[in-house]
Amino acid sequence: MECTVRWMGSDAGMSFVAETGSGHTVVMDGAPEAGGRNLAPRPMELLLAGTGGCTAFDVVMILKKGRHAVTACDVSLSAERAETDPKVFTRVHFHYRVKGQQLKPEAVARAIELSKEKYCSASIMLAQSAEITADFEIVEA
């Protein structure tokens, strides 16, 4: 896996463009108090978003492979960071909202656990510095 991150130059403040190995681009910016212009997500926000995408992908795939009638999966993440540098995440909470027909709580809980313990590389890496907690709700479709 590869990625190139390029500063957009002094006229852009603290904006950067990342180009991924798969050919996609993502813009990042800093907070105004750090010289940014608040034009794009912060890098740490993208880290949190990527983690949410990673685990949501896992949960949907696991439920689909188990032939469960899942129709939607949202993950809301909230994180706390250390107060001093490096300001790593110290706590991350995942709230899953899984929608489908006759989804069993045990199946959803198992999919979340498998993602957390085995499949989601991002959350497993974050668990090295952060306490990871999760809960979920099921919405009947």
C-alpha positions in Angstrom: 0.0 0.0 0.0 1.3 3.4 -0.9 0.3 7.0 -0.4 1.8 10.4 -1.3 1.0 13.5 0.7 1.8 16.9 -0.9 1.6 20.3 0.8 -0.4 22.6 -1.4 2.0 25.5 -0.8 2.3 28.6 1.3 -0.7 30.2 -0.4 -2.8 27.3 0.9 -1.9 27.6 4.5 -1.7 24.1 6.0 -3.6 22.2 3.3 -2.4 19.0 2.0 -3.5 16.6 -0.8 -3.0 12.8 -0.3 -3.0 10.6 -3.3 -3.6 6.9 -2.5 -2.0 4.0 -4.3 -5.5 3.2 -5.7 -5.5 6.6 -7.4 -7.9 8.5 -5.2 -7.3 11.9 -3.6 -8.2 13.3 -0.2 -7.6 16.9 0.9 -6.7 17.6 4.5 -6.3 20.9 6.3 -5.3 22.2 9.7 -7.2 24.2 12.3 -7.1 28.0 11.9 -5.1 28.3 15.1 -2.4 26.1 13.6 -2.3 28.0 10.3 -5.0 26.1 8.5 -8.1 27.5 6.8 -10.6 24.9 7.9 -11.3 23.8 4.3 -11.1 20.1 4.8 -11.0 17.4 7.5 -8.0 17.3 9.9 -5.7 14.3 9.5 -6.8 12.8 12.8 -10.4 13.1 11.8 -9.6 11.1 8.7 -7.9 8.5 10.9 -11.1 8.2 12.9 -13.3 8.1 9.8 -11.1 5.4 8.2 -11.4 3.3 11.3 -15.2 3.7 11.2 -15.2 2.7 7.5 -13.0 -0.3 8.3 -15.2 -1.7 11.0 -18.5 -0.9 9.2 -17.2 -2.8 6.2 -16.3 -5.8 8.4 -19.7 -5.9 10.2 -21.7 -5.7 6.9 -19.5 -8.4 5.3 -19.7 -10.7 8.3 -23.5 -10.4 8.5 -24.0 -10.9 4.8 -21.8 -14.0 4.8 -23.9 -15.3 7.6 -26.9 -14.7 5.4 -28.4 -12.1 7.7 -30.8 -9.6 6.1 -28.7 -6.5 6.9 -29.8 -3.4 4.9 -27.8 -0.6 6.6 -24.9 0.0 9.0 -23.9 3.3 10.5 -21.1 3.7 13.0 -20.7 6.9 15.1 -17.3 7.2 16.7 -16.3 9.6 19.5 -12.7 9.9 20.6 -10.7 11.5 23.3 -7.1 12.5 22.8 -4.1 12.9 25.1 -3.7 16.5 26.2 0.1 16.6 25.4 2.0 15.7 22.3 1.8 13.2 20.8 -1.9 13.7 21.1 -2.8 10.1 20.4 -6.4 8.8 20.8 -6.8 7.5 24.4 -10.4 6.4 24.2 -12.6 5.6 21.2 -16.2 4.6 21.5 -18.1 3.0 18.5 -21.8 3.1 18.4 -23.2 0.8 15.7 -26.7 1.3 14.3 -27.5 -1.8 12.2 -30.7 -2.0 10.2 -32.2 -5.2 8.7 -34.9 -7.8 8.9 -35.0 -10.0 12.0 -31.4 -9.4 12.9 -30.4 -11.3 16.0 -28.5 -9.4 18.7 -26.1 -12.3 19.1 -25.2 -12.1 15.4 -24.6 -8.4 15.4 -22.6 -8.6 18.6 -20.4 -11.4 17.1 -19.8 -9.4 13.9 -18.7 -6.4 16.0 -16.4 -8.6 18.1 -14.9 -10.3 15.1 -14.2 -6.9 13.5 -12.6 -5.6 16.8 -10.5 -8.7 17.5 -9.6 -10.1 14.1 -10.4 -8.1 11.0 -10.3 -4.3 11.4 -6.7 -3.4 11.2 -7.4 0.2 12.0 -9.2 -0.4 15.3 -6.7 -3.0 16.3 -3.9 -0.5 15.7 -5.8 2.2 17.7 -6.3 -0.3 20.6 -2.5 -0.1 21.1 -2.9 3.4 22.6 -6.7 3.8 23.2 -9.4 2.1 25.2 -11.9 0.8 22.7 -15.6 0.5 23.7 -18.6 -0.3 21.6 -22.4 -0.7 21.8 -25.0 -1.2 19.2 -28.7 -0.9 18.4 -30.7 -2.9 15.9 -33.4 -1.2 13.8 -36.0 -3.4 12.1 -36.3 -2.6 8.4 
